[in-house]
């Protein structure tokens, strides 16, 4: 596995684990957890969304996209 695939899988597992306890995940959660630039995170999340591996929900209260399985 290359580095890009590895981090993509780690982010997917992170979202999956949070979804199992009924928590959604925002870009800021991933940013804090993995210390990554938000633009890189957005690209990975859009890829996972396009592959239909995750769902995207807009949170009106926080005015941000959130992700879950």
Backbone as a chain_set.jsonl record, in Angstrom:
{"seq": "XXXXXXXXXXXXXXXXXXXXXXXXXXXXXXXXXXXXXXXXXXXXXXXXXXXXXXXXXXXXXXXXXXXXX", "coords": {"N": [[0.841, -1.18, 0.0], [0.56, 2.202, -0.835], [1.558, 5.447, 0.523], [-0.543, 7.375, 0.197], [-2.82, 5.76, -0.198], [-2.793, 4.399, 2.2], [-3.271, 6.437, 4.175], [-5.771, 7.221, 3.328], [-7.268, 4.923, 3.858], [-6.969, 4.857, 6.643], [-8.336, 7.178, 7.38], [-10.885, 6.488, 6.454], [-11.407, 4.305, 8.176], [-11.417, 5.671, 10.612], [-13.68, 7.345, 10.325], [-15.577, 5.326, 10.065], [-15.381, 4.044, 12.588], [-16.255, 6.136, 14.27], [-18.834, 6.384, 13.305], [-19.943, 4.024, 14.159], [-20.46, 4.518, 16.801], [-22.475, 6.275, 16.617], [-21.653, 8.871, 15.844], [-20.973, 11.658, 13.8], [-18.478, 12.792, 11.441], [-16.396, 15.57, 11.022], [-14.401, 17.668, 8.871], [-12.651, 19.09, 10.478], [-12.303, 17.375, 12.678], [-10.8, 15.294, 11.582], [-8.599, 16.738, 10.751], [-7.462, 17.509, 13.237], [-6.954, 14.986, 14.324], [-5.217, 13.658, 12.477], [-3.401, 15.588, 11.76], [-3.334, 16.981, 9.27], [-3.454, 18.982, 6.25], [-6.366, 20.827, 5.571], [-7.355, 20.998, 2.925], [-6.258, 18.747, 1.691], [-7.555, 16.763, 3.103], [-10.201, 17.243, 2.326], [-10.097, 16.464, -0.389], [-9.612, 13.7, -0.129], [-11.929, 12.913, 1.269], [-13.929, 13.63, -0.584], [-13.294, 11.825, -2.589], [-13.838, 9.37, -1.278], [-16.556, 9.753, -0.883], [-17.461, 9.932, -3.558], [-16.91, 7.34, -4.328], [-18.881, 6.132, -3.018], [-18.522, 5.202, -0.436], [-18.826, 6.609, 1.879], [-21.232, 8.793, 3.491], [-22.439, 12.124, 2.987], [-23.402, 14.816, 4.95], [-25.012, 17.871, 5.581], [-24.462, 19.998, 8.241], [-26.462, 22.153, 9.806], [-26.292, 23.632, 12.188], [-23.512, 23.842, 12.827], [-22.667, 24.652, 10.397], [-21.261, 23.125, 8.389], [-19.958, 20.416, 6.393], [-20.547, 17.04, 7.232], [-19.542, 13.679, 7.808], [-20.348, 10.202, 7.446], [-20.756, 6.624, 7.763]], "CA": [[0.0, 0.0, 0.0], [1.343, 3.435, -0.809], [1.211, 6.371, 1.606], [-1.857, 7.962, -0.061], [-3.842, 4.74, 0.047], [-2.749, 4.103, 3.627], [-3.954, 7.493, 4.921], [-7.178, 7.166, 2.924], [-7.864, 3.82, 4.621], [-7.01, 5.256, 8.052], [-9.437, 8.136, 7.517], [-12.12, 5.72, 6.313], [-11.591, 3.55, 9.431], [-11.749, 6.66, 11.643], [-15.092, 7.698, 10.111], [-16.348, 4.114, 10.356], [-15.413, 3.858, 14.044], [-17.124, 7.166, 14.849], [-20.209, 6.073, 12.894], [-20.417, 2.908, 14.982], [-20.962, 5.065, 18.068], [-23.454, 7.297, 16.206], [-21.028, 10.187, 15.72], [-20.546, 12.047, 12.459], [-17.101, 13.289, 11.427], [-16.164, 16.779, 10.239], [-13.021, 17.837, 8.421], [-11.841, 19.546, 11.616], [-11.953, 16.205, 13.49], [-9.721, 14.585, 10.888], [-7.452, 17.652, 10.8], [-6.853, 17.393, 14.564], [-6.498, 13.612, 14.561], [-4.133, 13.253, 11.583], [-2.519, 16.729, 11.524], [-3.253, 17.159, 7.821], [-4.027, 20.198, 5.685], [-7.797, 20.617, 5.305], [-7.582, 20.797, 1.492], [-5.939, 17.338, 1.418], [-8.637, 15.981, 3.701], [-11.372, 17.413, 1.458], [-9.906, 15.628, -1.575], [-9.787, 12.303, 0.27], [-13.343, 12.708, 1.598], [-14.697, 13.658, -1.826], [-13.036, 10.543, -3.245], [-14.612, 8.335, -0.571], [-17.964, 10.03, -1.171], [-17.689, 9.552, -4.958], [-16.879, 5.868, -4.369], [-20.063, 5.72, -2.243], [-18.097, 4.539, 0.796], [-19.312, 7.422, 2.992], [-22.337, 9.713, 3.209], [-22.169, 13.512, 3.346], [-24.566, 15.474, 5.543], [-24.707, 19.252, 5.95], [-24.878, 20.33, 9.603], [-26.891, 23.557, 9.831], [-25.836, 24.282, 13.417], [-22.086, 24.161, 12.704], [-22.486, 25.112, 9.023], [-20.169, 22.362, 7.789], [-20.282, 19.066, 5.985], [-20.159, 15.968, 8.151], [-19.471, 12.422, 7.082], [-20.628, 8.982, 8.189], [-20.865, 5.419, 6.937]], "C": [[0.886, 1.242, 0.0], [0.818, 4.373, 0.268], [-0.178, 6.983, 1.437], [-2.998, 7.004, 0.22], [-3.935, 4.442, 1.534], [-3.509, 5.153, 4.432], [-5.439, 7.517, 4.576], [-7.903, 6.075, 3.708], [-7.966, 4.171, 6.102], [-8.15, 6.236, 8.301], [-10.782, 7.42, 7.404], [-12.419, 4.952, 7.602], [-11.989, 4.484, 10.573], [-13.227, 7.057, 11.543], [-15.986, 6.506, 10.468], [-16.481, 3.91, 11.872], [-16.304, 4.888, 14.723], [-18.584, 6.891, 14.507], [-20.79, 4.953, 13.75], [-20.918, 3.362, 16.338], [-21.892, 6.261, 17.815], [-22.903, 8.721, 16.224], [-20.705, 10.443, 14.26], [-19.15, 12.668, 12.571], [-17.002, 14.507, 10.517], [-14.688, 16.84, 9.839], [-12.132, 18.247, 9.593], [-11.44, 18.395, 12.54], [-10.757, 15.478, 12.893], [-8.444, 15.427, 10.924], [-6.717, 17.515, 12.138], [-6.256, 16.007, 14.783], [-5.24, 13.259, 13.762], [-3.15, 14.375, 11.25], [-2.25, 16.936, 10.034], [-3.852, 18.495, 7.419], [-5.474, 19.908, 5.269], [-8.091, 20.364, 3.832], [-7.296, 19.34, 1.095], [-7.052, 16.433, 1.935], [-9.873, 16.048, 2.811], [-11.27, 16.532, 0.224], [-10.145, 14.157, -1.255], [-11.261, 12.016, 0.543], [-14.219, 12.73, 0.35], [-14.514, 12.353, -2.598], [-13.834, 9.417, -2.605], [-16.105, 8.507, -0.826], [-18.314, 9.599, -2.593], [-17.709, 8.039, -5.134], [-18.06, 5.256, -3.604], [-19.697, 4.905, -1.0], [-18.585, 5.287, 2.03], [-20.463, 8.299, 2.516], [-21.938, 11.106, 3.687], [-23.468, 14.148, 3.814], [-24.156, 16.906, 5.886], [-25.291, 19.538, 7.321], [-25.188, 21.826, 9.658], [-26.327, 24.299, 11.043], [-24.369, 24.729, 13.307], [-21.718, 24.69, 11.314], [-21.259, 24.473, 8.372], [-20.69, 21.01, 7.333], [-19.771, 18.093, 7.032], [-20.286, 14.667, 7.372], [-19.74, 11.255, 8.021], [-20.706, 7.818, 7.218], [-22.337, 5.151, 6.68]], "O": [[1.855, 1.317, 0.756], [-0.236, 4.129, 0.855], [-0.92, 7.103, 2.412], [-4.014, 7.383, 0.801], [-5.029, 4.255, 2.067], [-4.316, 4.796, 5.291], [-6.272, 7.802, 5.436], [-9.026, 6.282, 4.17], [-8.95, 3.817, 6.75], [-8.849, 6.139, 9.31], [-11.708, 7.707, 8.162], [-13.557, 4.949, 8.07], [-12.814, 4.119, 11.412], [-13.934, 7.099, 12.55], [-17.029, 6.673, 11.1], [-17.572, 3.635, 12.371], [-17.034, 4.552, 15.656], [-19.471, 7.137, 15.324], [-21.988, 4.937, 14.033], [-21.719, 2.668, 16.965], [-22.069, 7.128, 18.671], [-23.612, 9.662, 16.579], [-20.222, 9.554, 13.56], [-18.703, 13.022, 13.662], [-17.468, 14.479, 9.377], [-13.846, 16.144, 10.406], [-10.989, 17.801, 9.691], [-10.358, 18.425, 13.126], [-9.824, 15.097, 13.601], [-7.347, 14.899, 11.103], [-5.49, 17.416, 12.166], [-5.177, 15.874, 15.362], [-4.313, 12.644, 14.29], [-2.173, 14.147, 10.538], [-1.104, 17.05, 9.6], [-4.656, 19.072, 8.151], [-5.76, 18.863, 4.684], [-8.992, 19.588, 3.516], [-8.003, 18.769, 0.266], [-7.436, 15.463, 1.282], [-10.521, 15.03, 2.566], [-12.258, 15.914, -0.174], [-10.803, 13.45, -2.018], [-11.786, 10.994, 0.101], [-15.152, 11.935, 0.237], [-15.462, 11.837, -3.19], [-14.438, 8.604, -3.304], [-16.833, 7.525, -0.969], [-19.349, 8.97, -2.811], [-18.432, 7.514, -5.98], [-18.218, 4.037, -3.548], [-20.454, 4.037, -0.567], [-18.743, 4.696, 3.098], [-20.65, 8.521, 1.32], [-21.198, 11.254, 4.66], [-24.503, 14.033, 3.157], [-23.071, 17.128, 6.424], [-26.486, 19.342, 7.542], [-24.286, 22.659, 9.569], [-25.932, 25.46, 10.936], [-24.033, 25.861, 13.655], [-20.588, 25.123, 11.089], [-20.358, 25.153, 7.88], [-21.713, 20.522, 7.812], [-18.716, 18.291, 7.633], [-21.04, 14.574, 6.404], [-19.417, 11.296, 9.208], [-20.719, 8.007, 6.001], [-22.678, 4.181, 6.003]]}, "num_chains": 1, "name": "protein.A"}
